[in-house]
Amino acid sequence: MTDQNTVHFELSNGIRVVYQRTDAFVAHMGVVFQAGSRYERPDEEGLAHFLEHCIFKGTSKRKAFDIFSDLDSVGGELNAYTTKEEICVHASFRKNHFSIASELLSDIVQNASFPNEEIEKEKEVVLDEIISYLDSPAERIYDDFEALIYKGHSLGYNTLGTKKTVNSFSRKHLLDYMQRYFTPSNMIISFVGGIHLSTLKKELEHNFGGMSDRKFELLNEPIPNFEIFKKREIQSNFQTHTVIGGRAPSYNESSRKALTLLTNVLGGPALNSRLTLSIREKYGYAYNVEASYSTYSDSGFWSIYMGTDKKYLNKAIQLIYDELALIRNVGLTANELEQAKEQLKGHVALSLDSNLELMFSNARSLMIHGRIDTTEEVYRQIDEITLSELSEVSKNVYAEENIAELVYEFEEE
């Protein structure tokens, strides 16, 4: 979502660029590749995330220390992230240091050298990250649930990978993955800040325009049919953790808008969400209960997470099913729908009340939809959601026969 002052264009080699001018003194720039964990081969689980770590460990002209210090020495920040469908390397900096940031990002994504000694050190860092993650059941249950939702498919891979796969990675794995996906026709540069467009174009063309394009092909394995599951596992926790959910529309389906609104009504960030009012405020069964909806290019899944004391577990789960049944069978009133629309607009605005998040959002919009919707267009799409759409989506997505469960119970002494 953006305003009218957004421009998108292509460099001479086909790299797509989205630019938004602001008056802020701080600027943000990201280089995004469609190269996340779903595009890994079976023996590569975790490779995209490992590459994200190792990409800062040296280039053909910089050592790791230089990469970290060049921008940090002028008060900037360099970072990266990996999702199921993208890798992003990004920087935040004072706008007068744009040329430093642009050249540094260009060097990293084009000339990463992956020194063997740095790879081995970074394996220990990522393995420690995996251990930390395994020690957090509230995080782990989400990934375990998604692995079951997409059983047998790369969308079910854990982005961090496994101890076995991470230990197996070599410099060749990293170079091959970059060769496969780091190419101009598979990347987007997103910029938000107070730099003149002509200056931006000249600098980006200088730093990125010489990057040669290559043919690439994303792994596109068909997604298997969804097999409903109801699983309970004994874990050494002090609390039970529950995820309930199922398959949902992809981000290319129009029904995603209706499901986004329903997700917000059920368990969005507001304190007046239905699940919070029922499970937390009315009964006191849980401190944290929330709903989420994740979308991909060809699929999606919805989920409700809750952490609770074991003695309240079954009652709390029943309350979730009760709320889903109300949404499915009774639905929203016209007045509730209007209130929900206004709330969703507010949450959309708040989520982008950061130029950094705006930079990410613009990149994703261009990569996913090939366009950037203005604020007014996003609000119009929300306003167009109808009660009949909500009814149709809820009866399908929230149908009891389509709902899966994963519960971590703790072992009582």
N, C-alpha and C positions, 0 to 999 in steps of 0.2 A: 504494500500500500504506500502510495506516495502522492506528492502534489504535482502541479502542472509544470514545475521547473525541472522535471526529470528528463534527461536526454539519453537515448541509447544509440550507439553507432558501432561500427566495426573498424578494427585496424586493418592495415593492408593485407595481413595474412589470415583474416577471418575471425580473429578474437573478438568476441562480443563484449562491449563495455556499456555499463549503465552508470550515469553520472547524475548526482544531485547537488546543486549548489546550496550552501547554507552560509549563514553569517558567523558560524561558530569559529573560534580560534583553533579548536582541535579538529583534525580530519581523520577519516577512517578509510582504509583501502583493503579489499580482500580479493584474493585470486581463488576461484572455486572451480573444481573439476568434478565431473560426474564419474566418481571413482571410489565410492564407498564400499562397505563390506559385502553388500549383496552381489558385487561383481567379482568376488574372489572365487577361485576354484576350490574344490573340496579340501585340498591339502594346504590351502592358503588362509585358513580362518584366522583373522587378526592381522593380516598383512597390511591392509590399508591403514589401520591405526598405528602399526609399527613403523610404517613409512612416514606417517605424520610426525612421529617422534624423531626418527633418524634424519629427516630432511634438513634439520638445523645443525647437523654435526659436521658440516664442511662442504665446500664447493671447490671447483677447480682453481679458485683464486682466494678463498677465505678459509680459515680454520674455524672451528666451532666458537672459539673465544671471540673472533672478529664478528661473527654473525650475531652473537648475543650482545656485543658491546656497541656496535655501530649505531644502532637506534637507541639502545638504553642510555648511551652516553649523552644523548640530547633530550632525555626524559621521555622517549617514546616507549611503546610496548609492542612486542612481537609475539604472536601466538598462532595456534592452529586447532582445528577440531576435525573429527571424523564422524560421519553418520552412516546409515545404511546405504545411502545413495550419493554421498558427496564427501570430498576432502576440501577443506578451506585453509589457506594460509593467509593471515591477515595482520595488519599493523594499525596502531593508533599513534598519532603524533601531532605536534604543533604544525600548522599548515605551512610555515616557512621551511619545514624540513621534508617537504613532499618529495623532493628529488632524491634524498637519502633513502626514504622508505621505498619508493618506486624501484630504484636500482637494486636495493637489497632483495626485495621480493622477486624481482626478475631473476637475479642470480640464483636464488634458492630453488625456484621451480624449474629452472633450465639446466643448472649446472651442479646439482647436488652430487657429491662424490662418494658418500657412504663409506668412510674409512673403516676397515675391518675392526680395528681396536675400539672404535666408537660404537659400532654395532654390538659388540659383545658387552660393553658397559651398559648400553641402553636396554639390552635384554633383561638385565637385573632390575632396572627401573620399572619396566613393564610387568615383569613377573611380580614385583612388589605391589604394583597397581592391581594386578589380578587377585593377589592375596587379600588386599584391602577390600576389594569389591566382594570377594567370597565371604568376608567377615561382616557384610552388611546385608542381612536378609531382606530389608525393605527395598533395596536396589536389585538384588539378585532375583527376587521373585518375578519382577517385570520381565527380565530377559529369559528366565526359564519358561514363563508363560508364552512369550512370543516364540520361543523355540518350539513349543508344542503347537502353537497356532500355525506355524509354517514348517512343520516337521518334514525333514528331508529336503528342504529348500534353503538356498543361501540367505534368504530374508530372515531365517531363524538363527543364523550364525550370531554368536556373541561378538560384538565389535572389538573387544579386547583380545579375542582369541583364547587359546588354551595354553597351558604350560608346555605341552608337547609341540604345538605348532610354532609358538614363539621361539622355543629353543632350536627349531629346525631352520629358521630363516637365515639367509645368507645375503651377501652383497648382491649376488646375481638375482635373487628374488626381488629385491628392491629396484634394481635397475630395469628388470623386465616389466615390473608393474608400472613404473614411470613411462617406459617406452610404449606400453600398451594404451595408457589413458591420458598422459600429460601431453596433449596436442591441442593446437589452437581451436580446432572445430569442436573440442570437447571441454572448453573452458570459458569462464566469464570473469571479467574484472569489474568489481563494483567499487565506486568511490562516492563518499559523502563528505563535503567540506568546502571551505572557502577558497578554492582554486579556480581561476578562470578556465573556461572550457578549452580555449585555444592552447593554454599552457599545458593542460592535462593531456590533450591529444598529442602534442609535440613530445612530451616526456614519455608517454606510454608507447608511442610509435618508436621512439629511440630505444627504449629498454626491452620491449616485447615484440616489436614489429618484425624482427629478424628471426623469430622462432619458426622453424619449418613445420608445416602441417603434414600429418601422416594419416593414412586410413586407419580407422579403429573400429572395433566392433564390441559393443557391450555384451557381456554374458546375459542371455535372456531365456533362462530355463523356465518352462511353464510351471505355474504354481499349482501344487497338488490340491486335490479336494480337501476340504476342511473336515477333520474327524473330531467330533465332540469328545471331550474328556472331562472327568470329574476326579481329580487327584488330591490326595492328602498325604503329606510327607512329614515324618518326624524329624525335626531339626533341633539343634541345641540352642534354642532362643529363649528369651524371657517373655516373649509375646507371640501370639499367633499372627500370621500375616496372610492375607487373602487377596487374590485377584480373580475377578469374575469378568467375563467378556466374550468376544467372538470376532469373526470377520466383519468387515465393513467396507463401504465404497472407497475407491481410490481417489486421488486428488484430481483425476480427469473426469469424474462423474459428477453431474450436477447435484445429485442428492447429498453430496458431502456437506453442502451449506446447511441443509436441514439437520443433519446429524451433528454438525458442529454446534448449532444452537441447542439441541437437546442435551448434548454433553455438558454444555455450560449450565443449563437448567438443573441437571441432575447433580453434578458435582464439580462445578467450576470453582474458580478462586474466591467467589463471593461468599460471605458468611451466611447468606440466605439461600444457598443451594439446597435442594430438597433433601439430599442425603445428609448434609451437615445438620440441618434443622431437625431431622428425624433421629439419626443414629447418635449424633453428638449432643445436640442441645436438649432434645426431648427425653432421651433415655440414658445418655451418658455412657454409651457402650464403647465409644472409641474416641481417641484424641484426634486422629487423622483419618479422614475418608475423602476420597477424591476420584473424579472421573476424568478420563483422557481419551483422545482419539488421534491415532497416528495414521498418516496417509503416505502411500508410495505411488509410483507411476501406474501400477497395475493392480494394486490391492490396498487394503487398509485393515486396521483392527481397532476395536474400542475396548476399554477396560475400566473397571472400578477397583481401586485399591483401598484396603482397610487394614489397620493394625489394631488388635483388641486383646483383651484378656480372654483366656480360653473359656472361662465360665460364661462369657457373653457371645461366644463365636456363633453358635447356631442361630441364636435369636437375632444377631446383627445381620447374618447372611439372609435370613428370612425377610428382614426389613428392606434389604436391597432388592430382593425379588418383588416385594410388595410395591416399591416405588416404580420398578420397571413395568409391573402390571398396570399400575395407574397411568403411566405414560402411554402404554400400549393400548389399553382398553378405554380409558376416559379421555386422555389427551389434555391439551391446554385449552383454556377459554380464549376468546378473542382478546380480552383484556390482558390475560397472562402472556399471550404471544407478543403483544405490543410492548409490554414491560420487558420481556426477554430480549426482544430486538434492541431496545435501548441499552440494556445491560451489556449485550454482546458488543455493540458499537463502542461502548466505553472501555471494555476490556481490550478490544482491538487497538484503540487509541493509546491506552496505557502501555500495552506491550511494545509499542513503537515510540514511546517517549524517551528515546535514546538514539542518538545518531549512529551508534555502533549497531544496534538492532535494526535500524533502518537500512544500513548498508547490507547486512545479511539478508533482510527481507527482500530488498530490490534484486539481489543476486538470485535468490531462490525463485522469485516470480518470473524473472527472465528465463532461467533455466527450465522451469517447470512448464510455464504457460506461453513463453515467447513474447511476453508483454508485461508492462507494469500498470496495474490498475491504480487510478487515483483514489484518494480518500472518498470522494463522492461516489465513485463507481462501486467501491466495496460496500459502502452504506446502502446504496441502491440495491445491491444483490441481497443484503440482509433484509431490507424492507420487502423484497419480493417473495420471501418465504411465506408459504400459506399453511393453514391448518391441515388441509388435505395432504400436502407434502409431508408434514410431520407425522400424520397418521400412517401414511404408506410406509415411510422409513421405519418408524418404531415397530410396526407390526411385523416387518421383515427382520430387521436387525436385532430387536429385542425379543423375538419369539423364543419362548422358553426352550424349545427343542434346538435352538441355535446357540445356546449359552454354555460356555465351558467354565470350569472352576479349577483353581490351583490354590491349595491351602498349605502353609507351613505351620504345623503344630509343634509345640515344644514338649520335650520329654520330661515328664514330672518325676521328681525324686521320690 
